[in-house]
Amino acid sequence: NDFLTAFTSQDSQTVYNLTSDKFQTSVTLQDFTTFHSQYKEMGLDQAKIVGRNIKATSSATIATLTYTLEYESEIWEIETEMIEQDGQWMLYSISIK
């Protein structure tokens, strides 16, 4: 997933640009930068993908991608909901557990 790659390796502005209009309406760049920085500090950018699950709607305009990442003794589950916007897949929501 291009978003996951960007999230773990790019700056906050670049990643924020990959989010949907609906996401940007509810989450400011400043709030997203705080969220993004928090997870980079925890080593998420060095984690390996150890599991993946993808679900799409029948019309394939919404997809849920769930990744399990591991770094040292830490394990995270990242769930992203992607929507198709102007022919591109953009982030609609993200949760990290």
KOLLUM-633470 format. One record per atom (N, C-alpha, C): x, y, z; residue in one letter. Coordinates in steps of 0.2 Angstrom, whole numbers, plus 5000, padded with zeros to 4 digits. Atoms other than C-alpha are relative to their C-alpha. Example, Ala and Ser with C-alpha at 12.3 -4.5 7.8 and 13.67 -1.06 7.14 Angstrom:
500449945000A
506249785039A
500450065000A
499649944999S
506849955036S
499650055003S
END
This chain:
500449945000N
500050005000N
500450065000N
499649945000D
500750174995D
500050045006D
500149964994F
500050255010F
500449985006F
499650024995L
500850145022L
500750014999L
499349985001T
502550165014T
500150075001T
499949924999A
502350355014A
500050015007A
500149984993F
501750355032F
500649985004F
499550034996T
503250255038T
500750034997T
499449985003S
504550345027S
500050084998S
500149935003Q
503950525022Q
499850055006Q
500249954995D
503650685031D
499350015000D
500749994998S
501950735038S
499650034994S
500349975005Q
501550855024Q
499949954994Q
500150055006T
501850725010T
499549955001T
500550054998V
500850595019V
499350035000V
500649974999Y
499450715023Y
499750024993Y
500249995007N
499350755004N
499749944997N
500350065002L
498850575002L
499349985003L
500750014997T
497250595012T
499550034996T
500649985003S
495550615006S
499750075002S
500349934998D
494550785006D
499649995006D
500450014994K
493450705019K
500450005006K
499550004995F
494950665030F
500250075002F
499749944999Q
495650835028Q
499550055003Q
500549964997T
493950915033T
500049995008T
500050024993S
494050825050S
500650005004S
499450004996V
495850825054V
500550054996V
499549955003T
497050975052T
500749974999T
499350025001L
498850965046L
500350005006L
499649994994Q
499451015063Q
499849945004Q
500250064996D
498450875072D
500349934996D
499750065004F
499050745058F
500750005002F
499350004998T
500850805061T
500149975007T
499950024994T
500750775079T
499949925001T
500150085001F
499950595076F
500549974997F
499450035004H
501250555063H
500650005004H
499350004997S
502750605073S
500049965006S
500050054994Q
502150505088Q
500249934998Q
499850075002Y
502250345079Y
500649994997Y
499350005002K
503850385070K
500549995006K
499650014994E
504650405087E
500049945003E
500150074997M
504050235092M
500349954996M
499650055004G
505050145079G
499649974994G
500550035005L
503550115067L
500350014993L
499750005007D
504650175052D
500549954999D
499550065000Q
505850025056Q
499649945000Q
500450064999A
504449895058A
500049964993A
500150055006K
504249745046K
499249985000K
500750035001I
502549695039I
500049925001I
500050074999V
502149525046V
499349974999V
500750025001G
500249515042G
499750054996G
500449955005R
499049595029R
499349974999R
500650025002N
497249585026N
499650064996N
500349955004I
496249675012I
499349984999I
500750015001K
494349695011K
499850064995K
500249955004A
493549794997A
499249994999A
500850015001T
491649834994T
499949974993T
500150035006S
490849754979S
500150054994S
499949955005S
490949924969S
500750025000S
499249995000A
492849934974A
500150075001A
499849934999T
492750114979T
500250025007T
499750004994I
493150084997I
500349935002I
499650064998A
494449965004A
500350015007A
499750004993T
495049925021T
500649955000T
499350035000L
496849875023L
500249995007L
499750014993T
497449795039T
500749975000T
499450025000Y
499249775042Y
500349995007Y
499650014993T
500249695057T
500750014999T
499349985001L
501949775059L
500349985007L
499650024994E
503349715071E
500650035000E
499449975000Y
504849805077Y
500349985007Y
499750034994E
505949725091E
499449965004E
500550034997S
504649675104S
499350034999S
500749965001E
503249795098E
499749974994E
500450025006I
501849745087I
499450055000I
500549955002W
500649865079W
499549974995W
500550015006E
499049845069E
499850064998E
500349945003I
498649975057I
499549994995I
500650015004E
496949985049E
499950074996E
500149945004T
496750105035T
499449994995T
500650005005E
495150145025E
500150044995E
499849965006M
495450205008M
499450014996M
500549995005I
494250284996I
500350024993I
499849985006E
494350314978E
499850074999E
500149935001Q
494450504974Q
500350024994Q
499749975006D
494650574957D
500549954997D
499650055003G
495350404951G
500749985004G
499450024996Q
496650384965Q
499749985007Q
500250024993W
496550294982W
500350045005W
499849954995M
496650414996M
499749985007M
500250024993L
496550385015L
499450045002L
500749984997Y
494850405023Y
500150005008Y
499950014993S
495350345040S
500649965002S
499450054998I
496750265050I
499949995008I
499950014993S
496950185067S
500649955001S
499450044998I
498450115075I
499949975007I
500150044993K
498349985090K
500649975002K
END
